[in-house]
């Protein structure tokens, strides 16, 4: 059944399908950034998948206490090195398990712009026409404090592919490959 809403001009507006957008966050000892991260990111996503890679400063406990965190993956503090690729794969696999249509990957010191969700929905709809499955974002990185970011020089022009579709094939391949991490 297709629902339509009347608008003052006498026409109708068909509600748009809102994608299920999950944020993935890999952290180690990031308690100082997390309150601001949640404040900036939560208005734009339907949930968070987090990976705590051996924090010793209470980061894991802070994440565990947040109801918006759908799943928290943990690595032991004794693990010597940050595994960027393995952590990302584990986060994406978990997001897929939680039914993500699209995923945004952000670090604890990165913030989306205030109108991100509306713009993301619009870009995703338009991108479907040409088969786009990933988009680069302009990132704002914190600089020296929780409420200051740089937008000059290279910092004002950085774009990184961080918004991507959670495809069925991706779900299948990550599901098999990630058994050792879950």
N, C-alpha and C positions, 0 to 999 in steps of 0.2 A: 504494500500500500504506500503510495507516494503522498506525503503531506505537503500542503502548500499554505502559506500565510498571506492574507490580504495585506496590501500596502495602501497608504492614502491615495496614491495616484490611480487606484482602481485596478492595478495589476496584481500579480502574485509573485512571491519569492519562494523558491524551493530551498529548503534548508540544505546546507552543504554537509557532506560527511566529514567529520573531524577525524583526522588520523590519530592513532594511538602513538604518541610521541614520548619515548622514555629517554631520560638522561643517564649516561654512564659516567662514572667518576672513579678514577684510580687515585689513591692517596697514600702518603706516608708522612706522619707527623704534621698534619695540616689543621689542627684545632683552631688556630688563629684566623683561618680563612673561611671555615665552614659556616658560621652564622650568616655572614654576608653572602656566601654562595647560595645557601638555601633561600635567603630572602630574594635574591636576584633571579634564580632559576625556577623555583617552584611555580610562579604564576604562568610559566610557559610549557610545563611538561605534565604528563599524567602519572609520573612516578620516577623513582631513582633506583638504579642498580649501582652499588658501590663495591669497591674492592680496597680493602685496607691491607697494604703490603708491609706488614711488620711494624706498625706504629707503636711507639712507647709513651706517647704523650696524651693518651685518652681519646684519640681520634676514633678508634673502633667503637668505643663505648658511646661516644657522641652520635655516631652514625646509627648504632643499634637502637638508640632511644628515639630516633625520628620515625614517625609512622609512615612518612612518604617513601622511606627506603624499603622497597619491595623485597630486596635480597641483598645481604651483605656477605661478600666473599672475603675470607681472611687468609693471609699468608703469615707464617711465624716470623717473629723478630729476628730469629737466628738465620733467616735466609739472607745471604750476603749481598746479593745484587737485585736491583729493580729489573724486572723482566717486562719491558715495554710491550713487546709483541704478545707474549703469553698472557699478560694481564688484560690487554685489549681484547684478545680472543675470548677469554673467560667472561669478560663483561658483556660482549656482544652475544655470546651464547646464552647467558642468563637473561639478557633483554629479550631475546627471541623466545625463551621459555615463558616469559611473562607477557607474550602476545604483542610485542612492539610492531607497529607498522613502519615507523621511522625511529631513528636513534640519533641523539646529539651527544657527542663526546666532548666534555669540557674538563679542564683542570680546575683545581680548587681556587686558583688565583685568576681565573677567567670569568668574565661576566657577559651575558648576552645583552643586547640593547633592549630598551624598555618595551618596544612594540614587536619583539621577536616572534611570538607565537602567531599573530595575525599575518605577519609577513611570510613566515615559514609555510603556513597553510596555503597562502596564495602562490608562492613559488613552487611548492610541491604540486599543486593542481596544474599550474602552467607547465611544469616540467614533465608531467605525465604525457603530454601531447608529443614531446620529442624523445621520450624514453629516458629522461634524466633520472639517475638513481643516487646521485650525491651532489652536494652543493658546498661551496666554500663560504665561510663566514668571516666577517670582520670581527676580530677579537679585541677585547679590552683587557689588558693585563694589569693587575695591581702593581703599584710601584711605591715601595717604601712604607705603605700603610694600607689598612683595610678599606679606606675610602678615597684613595688617589690612584689614578691610572694615567698612563702616558698615551698621548695621541699625536705626538710630534714625530718627525722623521720616519724611520722605518716602522715605529710602533703605530703610526696612524694609517699605514697602508697594508699591514699584515692581513692576509686572508689564508685560511687553512680549511681543507675539506673536512668538516666535522659533522655535517648533517647528512645522513645516508639512510637509504631504504633498507629495511630488514627483510631481505628476499627469502623465499622458501628454500632455494638452493643453498643460500648462506646458512639458514637454520639447520639444514640437513648436514652439510659438511662440517659446520662447527660443532654440532651435536656429537658427531662421531669423534672428531679430533679432540674435543675438550673433556672426554671422560676422565682423563688423568688429573684434570684440574678441579673437578667438582666432587 
